[in-house]
Amino acid sequence: DMNRQSSRSHAVFTVAVRTELEEQGLARTAKFHLVDLAGSERAKRTKAEGERLKEGIDINRGLLALGNVISALGDESKRAQMVHIPYRDSKLTRILQDSLGGNSRTLMIACVSPADVNFEETVNTLKYANRARNIKNKPTANDEALDGSSAAALVAELRKKNAALQEQLNELRSGLDRPIDAQRAKMQTRETSHVILKLSERNLRLESELSAMRDALSSRLAALAAEAASADQSDGLGNLSREAITVAFRDVLACSD
């Protein structure tokens, strides 16, 4: 019978490592999950009965749940849509949650048989491993302060500052102004428009005053011309009137300029 010598169970061996970096004041931690998965079984090939059949069913159920998690993590379209990852469908996937889609790297070694009778199982195993190869994680070091406080807040703050500096750099490269500069330019434009409006009002007022002065001088010139025309008593008075008319003409010309 197939898998007669199998332990008919999954085995998980976990190793936790902690390294203290005294010069940096940090402690770095890591965890290794070494997993030995039982092979999938078909009841008609294993000819299992009773308890062995139930064990085979449990094994297949765990492998199916693990395969669903691997498929969800390895599909870029599903990850982009934030599709639910079914970690809680089995104890196996719950234990391996951090090793599959967390801050980790995943390595799978597939054991296959070269026998012709096991061809279908070999192909399915290779497809299973290929799906695991599509999982893309970006792990980072797990650091924390030696005094017991978490360095997550510090790391988040530094990343935020780095993102802000990168944004400023990109805007400088593209020739864009910072929002504060745009606001300042908007305020300066508003102030300039106000000054222009004030100057326009003053210009209109001055033009009105100049027009009134022209009208007054014109009236004075007309009066002096009439006085000069009626002056026939003495040459001195006529000369005086002509001088006044000349002065009035000068005033009108000056106002016109």
C-alpha positions in Angstrom: 0.0 0.0 0.0 1.0 3.6 -0.6 2.6 5.5 2.3 2.7 2.4 4.5 5.7 3.8 6.5 4.4 7.4 6.7 4.0 9.0 10.1 0.8 10.4 8.7 1.2 13.8 10.3 2.8 17.3 9.8 5.8 18.2 11.8 6.8 21.8 12.8 10.1 22.7 14.5 10.5 26.3 15.5 13.8 28.0 16.4 13.8 31.5 17.9 17.0 33.6 17.7 17.9 36.8 19.5 21.0 38.9 18.9 22.0 42.0 20.9 23.7 44.8 19.1 25.2 46.7 22.0 27.0 49.3 19.9 23.6 50.3 18.3 21.6 49.7 21.4 19.3 47.3 19.6 18.2 43.7 19.9 17.5 41.8 16.6 15.1 38.8 16.7 14.3 36.1 14.2 12.2 32.9 14.0 12.7 29.8 11.9 9.8 27.4 11.1 11.1 24.1 9.8 8.1 22.2 8.5 7.8 18.6 7.2 4.5 18.3 5.4 2.9 14.9 5.0 2.1 13.9 1.4 -1.4 14.0 0.0 -3.2 10.7 -0.1 -5.9 9.1 -2.2 -8.0 6.6 -0.4 -8.2 4.2 -3.4 -4.4 4.1 -3.7 -3.6 3.9 0.0 -6.5 1.5 0.6 -6.7 3.0 4.1 -9.6 2.2 6.4 -10.8 3.3 9.8 -8.4 5.5 11.7 -5.9 5.6 8.9 -8.6 6.9 6.5 -9.5 9.7 9.0 -5.8 10.6 9.3 -5.5 10.8 5.5 -8.6 13.0 5.3 -7.2 15.4 7.9 -3.8 15.5 6.1 -5.6 16.4 2.8 -7.7 19.0 4.5 -4.6 20.8 6.0 -2.8 20.6 2.6 -5.9 22.1 0.9 -6.1 25.0 3.4 -2.3 25.6 2.9 -2.7 25.5 -0.8 -5.5 28.1 -0.7 -3.4 30.4 1.4 -0.4 30.0 -1.0 -2.7 30.7 -4.0 -4.1 33.9 -2.4 -0.6 35.2 -1.5 1.0 34.3 -4.8 -1.7 35.9 -7.0 -0.8 39.6 -7.6 -4.3 40.6 -8.6 -5.8 39.2 -5.3 -3.1 40.9 -3.2 -3.8 44.2 -5.0 -7.5 43.9 -4.2 -6.7 43.1 -0.5 -8.5 39.7 -0.7 -9.0 37.9 2.6 -6.2 35.3 3.3 -7.8 32.2 4.9 -5.1 31.7 7.6 -7.6 30.4 10.2 -9.0 27.6 8.1 -6.5 25.2 9.7 -4.1 25.0 12.6 -1.2 24.5 10.1 -1.8 27.7 8.2 -2.4 29.6 11.5 1.0 28.5 12.8 2.7 29.3 9.5 1.0 32.7 9.0 4.1 34.7 9.8 6.3 32.5 7.6 4.0 32.7 4.5 2.7 36.3 4.2 4.4 38.1 7.1 7.8 39.7 7.5 9.7 36.6 6.3 11.2 34.6 3.5 9.6 31.3 2.4 11.5 28.3 0.9 9.7 25.1 -0.2 11.5 21.8 -1.1 9.3 19.4 -2.9 9.9 15.6 -2.7 8.7 13.7 -5.8 8.9 10.2 -7.1 10.4 9.2 -10.5 8.1 6.2 -10.8 5.6 6.2 -13.6 2.8 5.1 -11.3 3.3 8.3 -9.2 3.3 10.6 -12.2 0.0 12.4 -11.3 1.1 13.0 -7.7 4.5 14.3 -8.9 2.9 16.8 -11.3 0.5 18.0 -8.6 3.4 18.4 -6.1 5.4 20.5 -8.6 2.4 22.7 -9.3 1.9 23.1 -5.5 5.6 24.2 -5.1 5.4 26.5 -8.1 2.5 28.4 -6.5 4.6 28.9 -3.4 7.4 30.4 -5.5 5.1 33.2 -6.6 4.8 34.6 -3.0 6.7 37.9 -2.9 7.5 39.4 0.5 9.7 42.3 1.5 11.1 41.3 4.9 12.9 43.8 7.2 14.9 43.3 10.3 13.0 42.9 13.6 14.8 45.5 15.8 13.9 46.7 19.2 15.7 48.8 21.8 17.7 47.0 24.5 16.0 49.0 27.2 12.8 47.3 26.4 11.0 50.1 24.5 9.9 49.3 21.0 11.8 50.9 18.1 8.7 50.8 15.9 7.7 54.4 16.6 11.2 55.6 15.8 11.4 53.6 12.6 7.9 54.9 11.6 9.0 58.5 12.3 12.2 58.1 10.3 10.3 56.6 7.4 7.8 59.5 7.5 10.7 62.0 7.4 12.4 60.1 4.6 9.1 60.1 2.6 8.7 63.9 3.1 12.3 64.6 2.0 11.9 62.4 -1.0 8.7 64.3 -2.0 10.5 67.6 -1.7 13.4 66.3 -3.8 10.9 65.1 -6.5 9.2 68.5 -6.6 12.5 70.3 -6.9 13.5 68.0 -9.7 10.3 68.6 -11.6 10.4 72.4 -11.1 7.3 72.5 -8.9 7.0 74.9 -6.0 6.1 73.9 -2.6 2.5 74.5 -1.5 3.7 77.2 1.0 5.3 79.1 -1.9 2.2 78.9 -4.0 0.1 80.3 -1.1 2.6 83.1 -0.6 2.5 83.9 -4.3 -1.3 84.0 -4.1 -1.2 86.4 -1.2 1.3 88.7 -3.1 -1.0 88.7 -6.1 -3.9 89.7 -4.0 -1.9 92.5 -2.4 -0.7 93.7 -5.8 -4.3 93.8 -7.1 -5.4 95.9 -4.1 -2.6 98.4 -4.8 -3.5 98.6 -8.4 -7.1 99.3 -7.5 -6.1 102.1 -5.1 -3.8 103.7 -7.8 -6.6 103.6 -10.3 -9.0 105.3 -7.9 -6.4 108.0 -7.2 -5.8 108.5 -11.0 -9.5 109.0 -11.6 -9.7 111.6 -8.8 -6.7 113.5 -10.1 -8.2 113.5 -13.6 -11.4 115.0 -12.2 -9.5 117.7 -10.3 -7.5 118.5 -13.5 -10.7 118.8 -15.5 -12.2 121.2 -13.0 -9.0 123.4 -13.0 -9.1 123.5 -16.8 -12.8 124.7 -16.7 -11.9 127.4 -14.2 -8.9 128.7 -16.2 -11.0 128.7 -19.4 -13.7 130.8 -17.6 -10.9 133.2 -16.4 -9.5 133.5 -19.9 -12.9 134.3 -21.3 -13.4 137.0 -18.7 -10.0 138.5 -19.4 -10.6 138.5 -23.1 -13.9 140.4 -22.6 -12.1 142.9 -20.3 -9.4 143.5 -22.9 -11.9 144.0 -25.7 -13.8 146.7 -23.7 -10.7 148.5 -22.4 -10.4 151.6 -24.5 -9.5 154.2 -22.0 -5.7 153.9 -21.8 -2.9 151.9 -23.5 -1.6 151.0 -20.0 -4.8 149.2 -19.1 -4.9 147.4 -22.5 -1.3 146.3 -22.0 -2.1 145.1 -18.5 -5.1 143.1 -19.9 -2.9 141.6 -22.6 -0.3 140.5 -20.0 -3.1 138.9 -17.9 -4.4 137.0 -21.0 -0.9 135.8 -21.8 -0.5 134.5 -18.2 -3.9 132.8 -18.4 -2.9 131.1 -21.7 0.3 129.8 -20.1 -1.6 128.4 -17.1 -4.0 126.6 -19.5 -1.1 125.2 -21.5 0.6 124.0 -18.3 -2.5 122.3 -17.1 -2.9 120.6 -20.5 0.7 119.3 -20.2 
